[in-house]
Amino acid sequence: MQTLWDHRYAQRTQRMKSSAVRELLKLTERPDIISFGGGMPAPEVFPIEEFREACERVLRDYGALSLQYSSTEGYRPLREQIARHSARYSIDVSPDNIMITSGSQQALDLIGKVFINPGDHILVESPTYLGALQAWATYGAEYVTVPIDEYGMITDELEAALRYGPKFIYVLPNFHNPAGVTLALERRKRLIELADHYGVPIIEDDPYGQLRYDGEHLPSVVLLDGQFRDNCSGEYCGNVIYLSTFSKILAPGLRLAWVIAPPEVIRKMVQAKQGEDLHSATFNQLVAHEVSRGGFLDRHIKVIRSTYRERRDVMMSAMDAYFPPGVEWTHPEGGLFLWATLPNNLDSSEVLKDAVAEKVAFVPGGSFHPLGGGENTMRLNFSYARPDIIREGIARLGKVLTNRISQQSAEKVRA
């Protein structure tokens, strides 16, 4: 049904679509639904008392400053703190390489605003993060995809995709969203080599990098890129724009993330951000800085790792017990998600209808594939629900899958 507003919308709104994840999050408001849909942190690990004390200190010691307008780049002590933290992972940057954004989603939007012209090709993994696709669709992006496997982006297929001349490569190397896999070290190096050869920048999205539960830490793409070129005279000027966030290590309600990039890119993104919101919330930045001081963040991340490791293990154990033969899933070494693959003849969006009837929800995998496909896949989040709830939810989902597969087999016999 058309309304008097329909002809007034900008043409770009025709490319806007609602996020399947955000729509599913509405289900979490229903207390009878067990949701594995959203990528939500466990509320039990929110450092509420530390936030209360930090808010009191900020208002007591920096009250006027915290409630005032601030610089677009972000609160400098917080950027200095991020630079010191990055140096522990051998990422040598200054505050001038860092900009604070209102969540990583704003960083993705700013990248679209600064870099994407209508019709530009963007190289992404398939599947990839739905929020990035949603942000860049508004700017008229077209996608070139490279598949992934249990070791991340299949770089043997990368060069063919690079011949399309993409504006940049978007990659989630650590505990991929949605697939949960990690890009192998040799593939990281090959990605950097090919990106340099074809002159294509890399956007490294790393919201989960500190949430590793098994295995050895792998150097970031931004670090490996700096080692590859090593010609920046002490100032970061590499081929990688790096994104990370406080959402997964403190609280998503802060809506605070950061970008690391060469200074000229930061300057251009600052100009774009000024037109969006002037700056991220001053009070939130001061609170995040205050909470993170004195080694608290390191201690808190250990608590998060322990909590999520247990929940991941509980989910995989329950899947072993309740999922029928023919269903496979990834075994993430960290992060918040695992990725399940159903038999080829099952559509996970149809399975979801049965699942909701059984009071359990997940995200169908098709929406994570920008060029289509993946209808027989699903993303499951293990960080949000308590272990007993995870077991019950997976048992319900296993029942749904068993019934669906049995129905499919019976229909084949009748045919």
ZAMIKE-515719 format. One record per residue (C-alpha): y, x, z; residue in three letters. Coordinates in steps of 0.05 Angstrom, whole numbers, plus 5000, padded with zeros to 4 digits. Last residue first. Example, Ala and Ser with C-alpha at 12.3 -4.5 7.8 and 13.67 -1.06 7.14 Angstrom:
residues 2
497952735143SER491052465156ALA
END
This chain:
residues 415
419951634909ALA416651364972ARG414852074994VAL421952314980LYS424751735021GLU420251905079ALA422552645078SER429852435078GLN428651965136GLN425152505176SER430952985162ILE435952475187ARG431952295249ASN431053025268THR438453155256LEU440652575301VAL435752775356LYS438153495353GLY445353245359LEU443652875423ARG439953475452ALA445853915430ILE450553465469GLY446253455532GLU445454205533ARG452854315520ILE454653835576ILE450454225625ASP453654875602PRO460854625609ARG464454435545ALA470254815513TYR467655495491SER461555295449PHE464855025386ASN460154805330LEU461854845256ARG457554475205MET454154605138THR450554185086ASN456953995049GLU458654735041GLY461554644972GLY468654544948GLY473955024923LEU477655094990PRO471255115031HIS472954985105PHE473154225092SER465854225072GLY463354465140GLY463153815179PRO466453905247VAL462453695308PHE461753055350ALA457052745401VAL456752025426LYS450251815393GLU454251365345ALA458751965335VAL452552355313ALA450451825263ASP457251855229LYS457152615234LEU450652645195VAL454352335136GLU459652885139SER454053385147SER451053205080ASP443653345080LEU439853515015ASN440754265022ASN437354305090PRO442554425145LEU446655055157THR449755155226ALA455855575241TRP457555855310LEU464255835343PHE468756095400LEU469256845392GLY463957365406GLY457557675380GLU456157045340PRO448856865324HIS449256435261THR445355805251TRP439255525214GLU436554815208VAL430054735169GLY425754625230PRO428754115279PRO434154275330PHE432354135403TYR429554755436ALA432455315393ASP439054925391MET438954895466ALA438055645471SER443655755422MET448255295462MET446555605529VAL447556305502ASP454456125475ARG456255785540ARG454256395581GLU458056875536ARG464056405540TYR464556445616THR463357195620SER468257345565ARG473556895596ILE472857235663VAL473357925631LYS479657685595ILE482757515662HIS481858215689ARG485158525629ASP490758005630LEU492158135704PHE493358875694GLY500058875728GLY503658445677ARG500657895634SER503257325677VAL510457575674GLU510457685599HIS507357005586ALA512556685633VAL518257045597LEU515656815530GLN514656095552ASN521856065580PHE524756325515THR521155815471ALA520156115402SER526356255362HIS531255935313LEU526155375300ASP524855345225GLU530855645189GLY531056235236GLN523556325224LYS524756475150ALA529957005166GLN525357305218VAL519757325166MET524257735120LYS526058225175ARG518758285197ILE516758455126VAL522059005123GLU519659275190PRO512359345168PRO507958825201ALA505158605267ILE505657845279VAL505257505347TRP502856875381ALA505756375431LEU504555625434ARG504355645510LEU499655045509GLY494355485477PRO493155845544ALA491956565565LEU486856955523ILE485456445468LYS492456175457SER495856845469PHE495456995395THR494057495340SER496357645269LEU496358305230TYR499958415164ILE496358975128VAL498559455072ASN501559975118GLY508660155138CYS507960315211TYR513060835230GLU510961545250GLY512161845182SER508461295144CYS503661715103ASN496961605139ASP493861205080ARG486761075101PHE487961175176GLN493360635174GLY488660175136ASP483160295187LEU487960085243LEU490359455207VAL483059275191VAL481459305265SER476559815292PRO469859525313LEU468159405387HIS460759515401GLU455558985411GLY455458345452ASP460557885486TYR466958035446ARG472957605462LEU478458115450GLN478358015374GLY478757255379TYR485457095347PRO484957635294ASP487957415227ASP488558025182GLU493057875122ILE491658405069ILE496458635015PRO494258714942VAL495759354903GLY489259334863TYR486860024888HIS489759904958ASP486159234965ALA479759554938LEU479960124988GLU481759675047ILE476159185032LEU471359765025ARG473260035093LYS472259345125ARG465659275089ARG463259935118GLU465159685188LEU461659015182ALA465858375183LEU463757945242THR460557255238VAL462556635277GLY462656205214ALA468755765225PRO472856165244ASN470156875241HIS468057265302PHE472357865282ASN474258005210PRO478357385194LEU480957545124VAL486657325078TYR487757735016ILE494657724983PHE498557514922LYS492157474882PRO491657824814GLY485657454786TYR482258134779ARG481758144855LEU476157624852ALA471758074810ALA473158644859GLU471058244920LEU463858074901GLU460858714930ASP465558584988THR461258025014ILE465957785069MET462557775137GLY456158115158TYR451957475166GLU454157255097ASP460857095066ILE463056844998PRO469357074961VAL474356554940THR480456504895VAL485255964918TYR491455634890GLU497655604934ALA502955074922GLY507255194983TYR504554595021THR497454835008ALA499155455047TRP499255155117ALA493154705106GLN489055275077LEU490955715136ALA489255165186GLY482355075155LEU480155785170TYR475456025116THR468755855084PRO469156165034SER473356775045GLU480356775018VAL484257074960LEU490956724948ILE492956564877HIS500256374865ASP501155694831GLY507355494869PRO510556124899ASN507556424963ILE510457025000PHE515856845050VAL514456105061LYS506956205061GLY507456785110ILE511956345153LEU506755795153ASP501356275175LEU505756545231ALA507255825252GLN499855695258GLN499056325299SER502955985355GLY510555925360SER511756625334THR513557285367ILE515357845319MET512858555322ILE514059185280ASN520859295313ASP517259295380PRO513959945359SER507060045328VAL501160515337ASP494660105333ILE489860575370SER486459985407TYR490160185471ARG496360245427ALA496059495414SER496959355489HIS503059805490ARG505959455429ALA504458775459ILE508258975523GLN514159215482GLU514258545446ARG514158195513LEU519858635538PRO523658475474ARG523457715480TYR522457485409GLY524557675338GLU528857045334THR533057275392SER533956805451SER537456155470TYR537956045545GLN533255755597LEU529556405612SER536056805615LEU539256335666ALA533156345711GLY531157075706TYR529457255778ASP528056595812ARG526256195750LEU521756745724VAL518756865792ARG517156125802GLU514156065733CYS509856675746ALA507256385811GLU505355735777ARG502356105718PHE498056535764GLU495655905799GLU493855575733ILE489956155704PRO486355715652PHE479055885656VAL476555185675GLU480454895617PRO475355225570ALA478855435507PRO479254935449MET476755075379GLY475854325367GLY469453985345GLY463854095395PHE465653425426SER461553045476ILE464252335469ILE464151845528ASP470852075555PRO474451895491ARG480552355485GLU475952875455THR475152405395LEU482452515377LYS480553245367LEU476653015306LEU483052855269GLU485853545287ARG479453875261VAL479453485195ALA486653705185SER490853185150SER492653355079LYS499153585048MET499053724973ARG502853084955GLN507953295008THR510353844960ARG513253324914GLN518553144966ALA518052454996TYR523151924975ARG518851534926HIS513951334982ASP519251125032TRP520250405008LEU512850295022THR506650304978GLN500050005000MET
END
